[in-house]
Amino acid sequence: MSADKWDVNNDLTWCFFFVDKSSEKLRDVFEQLKDNGYMQIKSDRGDDGLWTLQVSKRETLTPEKLHKRNLAFNDLAEYCEIELYDGWDVEQ
């Protein structure tokens, strides 16, 4: 990212994705996250019948912090009994 001239030492908008058949379960995931500063970007149903929850937070994440976040979100998906934590994306 640094090679592409992204300022990784300052805040970026990090987006995280969760997937399940149940929109209610995804609401439970968001309830766990909203008090930690996450915003719900969208929750929609795809052509495959699965719901996707996208949340975001503007912050500075080191590679180590991002790795820990991914581990924590995998644990959260398991705790909330949803099918999948589907990873992240980032915007400037």
Backbone as a chain_set.jsonl record, in Angstrom:
{"seq": "MSADKWDVNNDLTWCFFFVDKSSEKLRDVFEQLKDNGYMQIKSDRGDDGLWTLQVSKRETLTPEKLHKRNLAFNDLAEYCEIELYDGWDVEQ", "coords": {"N": [[0.825, -1.191, 0.0], [1.95, 1.196, 0.776], [3.758, 1.518, -1.288], [2.067, 2.22, -3.3], [1.569, 4.778, -2.706], [-0.148, 5.253, -0.532], [-1.024, 6.68, 2.531], [-0.243, 5.049, 5.07], [0.248, 5.522, 7.692], [-1.605, 7.12, 8.788], [-5.133, 7.672, 9.433], [-7.329, 5.46, 7.734], [-10.184, 4.316, 5.889], [-11.516, 1.468, 6.945], [-13.127, -1.42, 5.898], [-15.25, -4.129, 6.706], [-16.538, -7.427, 6.273], [-19.33, -9.548, 6.696], [-21.099, -12.618, 6.381], [-24.18, -14.34, 6.008], [-27.073, -16.555, 6.067], [-29.074, -15.47, 7.508], [-30.482, -12.4, 8.193], [-31.026, -11.439, 10.696], [-29.115, -12.574, 12.402], [-26.892, -11.239, 11.466], [-27.532, -8.682, 12.248], [-27.147, -9.009, 14.959], [-24.371, -9.269, 15.002], [-23.619, -6.661, 14.221], [-24.636, -5.259, 16.429], [-22.804, -6.017, 18.347], [-20.606, -4.632, 17.469], [-21.143, -1.874, 17.14], [-20.843, -0.205, 19.409], [-18.168, 0.074, 19.514], [-17.42, 1.93, 17.711], [-17.931, 1.293, 15.049], [-19.552, 1.673, 11.916], [-22.535, 0.864, 10.197], [-22.468, 0.109, 6.888], [-23.798, -1.182, 4.796], [-26.378, -3.639, 4.453], [-27.31, -6.26, 2.738], [-29.1, -8.504, 0.554], [-27.873, -10.973, -1.523], [-27.938, -12.371, -4.892], [-27.57, -15.027, -4.463], [-28.989, -15.583, -2.236], [-27.843, -15.12, 0.199], [-27.099, -12.981, 2.937], [-25.174, -10.009, 3.283], [-23.28, -8.19, 5.51], [-21.798, -5.091, 5.774], [-19.469, -3.293, 7.512], [-17.797, -0.357, 8.746], [-14.884, 1.475, 9.803], [-13.03, 4.297, 10.604], [-9.661, 4.497, 10.962], [-6.237, 4.036, 12.067], [-4.433, 1.291, 11.127], [-1.955, -1.008, 11.799], [-0.091, -3.613, 10.107], [0.037, -5.718, 11.964], [-2.021, -5.097, 13.782], [-4.209, -5.261, 12.049], [-4.138, -7.976, 11.432], [-4.716, -9.066, 13.972], [-7.278, -8.017, 14.252], [-8.641, -9.374, 12.213], [-8.494, -11.998, 13.227], [-10.003, -11.647, 15.567], [-12.49, -10.991, 14.428], [-13.097, -13.343, 13.099], [-13.485, -14.936, 15.346], [-15.697, -13.579, 16.415], [-17.622, -14.063, 14.434], [-17.917, -16.811, 14.761], [-18.85, -16.867, 17.423], [-21.319, -15.516, 17.141], [-22.534, -17.296, 15.552], [-22.574, -17.183, 12.726], [-22.21, -17.71, 9.175], [-19.815, -16.789, 7.918], [-16.973, -14.726, 8.279], [-15.924, -12.485, 6.033], [-13.644, -11.055, 5.375], [-11.757, -8.042, 4.536], [-11.625, -4.641, 3.297], [-10.157, -1.621, 2.111], [-10.233, 1.942, 2.095], [-9.063, 5.145, 1.0]], "CA": [[0.0, 0.0, 0.0], [2.856, 2.347, 0.807], [4.332, 1.658, -2.625], [1.048, 2.879, -4.116], [1.459, 6.139, -2.158], [-1.159, 5.368, 0.514], [-0.453, 7.105, 3.809], [-0.676, 4.01, 6.007], [0.511, 5.973, 9.057], [-2.757, 7.918, 9.199], [-6.407, 6.97, 9.354], [-7.953, 5.021, 6.497], [-11.499, 3.731, 6.141], [-11.43, 0.012, 6.879], [-14.43, -2.055, 5.769], [-15.221, -5.537, 7.068], [-17.703, -8.077, 5.689], [-19.843, -10.755, 7.333], [-22.08, -13.233, 5.486], [-25.003, -15.39, 6.587], [-28.423, -16.705, 5.522], [-30.0, -14.765, 8.387], [-30.206, -10.979, 8.431], [-31.105, -11.219, 12.148], [-27.802, -12.896, 12.979], [-25.97, -10.16, 11.096], [-27.855, -7.561, 13.143], [-26.467, -9.316, 16.225], [-22.958, -8.927, 14.808], [-23.494, -5.204, 14.273], [-24.857, -4.845, 17.816], [-21.544, -6.237, 19.048], [-19.576, -3.735, 16.94], [-21.485, -0.445, 17.054], [-20.32, 0.548, 20.552], [-16.732, 0.235, 19.304], [-17.181, 2.935, 16.683], [-18.194, 0.819, 13.69], [-20.774, 2.129, 11.26], [-23.055, -0.07, 9.211], [-22.477, 0.691, 5.553], [-24.937, -1.782, 4.113], [-26.76, -5.014, 4.723], [-28.19, -6.595, 1.628], [-29.209, -9.907, 0.157], [-27.381, -11.209, -2.87], [-28.679, -13.293, -5.752], [-27.394, -16.372, -3.919], [-29.837, -15.702, -1.06], [-27.078, -14.823, 1.406], [-27.013, -11.59, 3.362], [-23.844, -9.495, 3.576], [-23.189, -6.994, 6.344], [-20.555, -4.346, 5.632], [-19.257, -2.267, 8.527], [-16.538, 0.351, 8.53], [-14.344, 2.309, 10.866], [-11.872, 5.089, 10.159], [-8.611, 4.365, 11.957], [-4.919, 3.618, 11.599], [-4.16, -0.105, 11.465], [-0.701, -1.605, 11.364], [-0.336, -4.995, 9.675], [-0.183, -6.564, 13.14], [-3.368, -4.815, 14.289], [-5.162, -5.796, 11.085], [-4.143, -9.425, 11.632], [-5.464, -9.315, 15.212], [-8.682, -7.697, 13.978], [-9.177, -10.496, 11.45], [-8.679, -13.116, 14.158], [-11.128, -11.307, 16.439], [-13.73, -11.057, 13.661], [-13.391, -14.768, 12.92], [-14.058, -15.373, 16.624], [-17.023, -12.984, 16.524], [-18.504, -14.81, 13.534], [-18.188, -18.088, 15.42], [-19.669, -16.574, 18.597], [-22.667, -15.156, 16.691], [-22.991, -18.434, 14.747], [-22.822, -16.84, 11.328], [-21.468, -18.566, 8.263], [-18.511, -16.368, 7.427], [-16.36, -13.399, 8.235], [-15.435, -12.554, 4.649], [-12.461, -10.246, 5.128], [-11.726, -6.59, 4.643], [-11.239, -3.781, 2.187], [-9.734, -0.34, 2.671], [-10.345, 3.123, 1.237], [-8.252, 6.257, 1.502]], "C": [[0.867, 1.252, 0.0], [3.455, 2.596, -0.566], [3.362, 2.337, -3.58], [0.696, 4.27, -3.592], [0.258, 6.333, -1.225], [-0.444, 5.768, 1.789], [-0.952, 6.163, 4.903], [-0.413, 4.389, 7.463], [-0.586, 6.893, 9.586], [-4.032, 7.117, 8.987], [-6.8, 6.667, 7.915], [-9.321, 4.465, 6.87], [-11.418, 2.236, 5.867], [-12.839, -0.554, 6.864], [-14.274, -3.554, 6.016], [-16.559, -6.161, 6.692], [-18.042, -9.379, 6.416], [-20.988, -11.285, 6.483], [-22.857, -14.316, 6.232], [-26.345, -15.451, 5.864], [-29.42, -15.837, 6.274], [-29.601, -13.304, 8.586], [-30.242, -10.677, 9.933], [-29.759, -11.508, 12.822], [-26.795, -11.795, 12.657], [-26.269, -8.903, 11.902], [-27.19, -7.762, 14.502], [-24.98, -8.98, 16.141], [-22.781, -7.417, 14.917], [-23.711, -4.682, 15.686], [-23.583, -5.002, 18.644], [-20.492, -5.184, 18.671], [-19.874, -2.247, 17.1], [-20.933, 0.372, 18.221], [-18.807, 0.744, 20.476], [-16.425, 1.148, 18.119], [-17.395, 2.484, 15.256], [-19.524, 1.362, 13.201], [-21.226, 1.055, 10.28], [-23.131, 0.647, 7.877], [-23.65, 0.133, 4.757], [-25.165, -3.19, 4.642], [-27.734, -5.37, 3.624], [-28.099, -8.07, 1.275], [-28.778, -10.041, -1.29], [-28.259, -12.179, -3.636], [-28.599, -14.73, -5.246], [-28.234, -16.605, -2.665], [-29.136, -15.408, 0.247], [-27.057, -13.318, 1.665], [-25.561, -11.231, 3.62], [-23.985, -8.22, 4.395], [-21.82, -6.375, 6.106], [-20.524, -3.271, 6.705], [-17.934, -1.577, 8.24], [-16.161, 1.151, 9.768], [-13.122, 3.023, 10.31], [-10.837, 5.062, 11.275], [-7.294, 4.004, 11.281], [-4.691, 2.192, 12.07], [-2.8, -0.508, 10.921], [-1.009, -3.001, 10.828], [-0.635, -5.934, 10.855], [-1.588, -6.362, 13.706], [-4.438, -5.364, 13.349], [-5.257, -7.31, 11.234], [-4.944, -9.787, 12.889], [-6.951, -9.044, 15.013], [-9.336, -8.843, 13.214], [-9.414, -11.709, 12.343], [-9.883, -12.871, 15.059], [-12.453, -11.406, 15.688], [-14.091, -12.491, 13.288], [-14.019, -15.332, 14.189], [-15.473, -14.829, 16.801], [-18.023, -13.72, 15.643], [-18.872, -16.157, 14.156], [-19.12, -17.886, 16.619], [-21.118, -16.283, 18.214], [-23.286, -16.222, 15.783], [-23.405, -18.026, 13.339], [-21.871, -17.649, 10.45], [-20.031, -18.112, 8.02], [-18.179, -14.929, 7.782], [-15.594, -13.397, 6.931], [-14.294, -11.59, 4.347], [-12.695, -8.751, 5.135], [-11.398, -5.948, 3.304], [-10.854, -2.451, 2.831], [-9.865, 0.74, 1.615], [-9.525, 4.24, 1.844], [-9.05, 7.266, 2.269]], "O": [[0.568, 2.234, -0.678], [3.641, 3.745, -0.968], [3.78, 2.957, -4.558], [-0.316, 4.861, -3.969], [-0.29, 7.432, -1.132], [0.63, 5.248, 2.091], [-1.948, 6.438, 5.572], [-0.807, 3.658, 8.372], [-0.498, 7.386, 10.711], [-4.005, 6.02, 8.429], [-6.633, 7.487, 7.013], [-9.582, 4.176, 8.038], [-11.272, 1.797, 4.726], [-13.658, -0.21, 7.716], [-13.295, -4.167, 5.591], [-17.598, -5.506, 6.78], [-17.168, -10.195, 6.708], [-21.762, -10.507, 5.925], [-22.284, -15.104, 6.985], [-26.715, -14.526, 5.141], [-30.482, -15.504, 5.749], [-28.514, -13.011, 9.085], [-29.563, -9.759, 10.393], [-29.327, -10.768, 13.705], [-25.947, -11.461, 13.483], [-25.357, -8.136, 12.209], [-26.727, -6.805, 15.122], [-24.399, -8.467, 17.097], [-21.891, -6.946, 15.625], [-23.028, -3.745, 16.102], [-23.322, -4.202, 19.542], [-19.597, -4.884, 19.461], [-18.948, -1.441, 17.187], [-20.588, 1.539, 18.035], [-18.23, 1.486, 21.271], [-15.314, 1.143, 17.59], [-17.071, 3.225, 14.328], [-20.485, 1.492, 13.959], [-20.408, 0.416, 9.618], [-23.791, 1.679, 7.758], [-24.4, 0.878, 4.126], [-24.271, -3.829, 5.195], [-28.849, -4.85, 3.575], [-27.158, -8.772, 1.645], [-29.253, -9.321, -2.168], [-29.209, -12.74, -3.089], [-29.458, -15.553, -5.562], [-28.202, -17.693, -2.09], [-29.765, -15.442, 1.305], [-27.004, -12.506, 0.741], [-24.797, -12.056, 4.122], [-24.711, -7.298, 4.023], [-20.799, -7.053, 6.222], [-21.431, -2.444, 6.799], [-17.059, -2.136, 7.578], [-16.982, 1.453, 10.634], [-12.289, 2.422, 9.632], [-11.087, 5.535, 12.383], [-7.247, 3.708, 10.087], [-4.747, 1.911, 13.267], [-2.528, -0.366, 9.729], [-2.096, -3.522, 11.078], [-1.466, -6.835, 10.742], [-2.265, -7.325, 14.065], [-5.461, -5.877, 13.805], [-6.353, -7.867, 11.168], [-5.755, -10.713, 12.865], [-7.791, -9.767, 15.548], [-10.458, -9.24, 13.529], [-10.441, -12.375, 12.216], [-10.687, -13.774, 15.29], [-13.445, -11.863, 16.257], [-15.272, -12.819, 13.172], [-14.97, -16.111, 14.123], [-16.353, -15.54, 17.286], [-19.151, -13.973, 16.065], [-20.024, -16.584, 14.076], [-20.068, -18.648, 16.805], [-22.042, -16.747, 18.881], [-24.412, -16.073, 15.308], [-24.436, -18.459, 12.825], [-20.871, -18.193, 10.918], [-19.126, -18.941, 7.925], [-18.999, -14.028, 7.608], [-14.701, -14.222, 6.738], [-14.002, -11.332, 3.179], [-13.691, -8.258, 5.665], [-10.969, -6.592, 2.347], [-11.2, -2.199, 3.985], [-9.647, 0.512, 0.425], [-9.315, 4.281, 3.056], [-8.497, 8.255, 2.75]]}, "num_chains": 1, "name": "protein.A"}
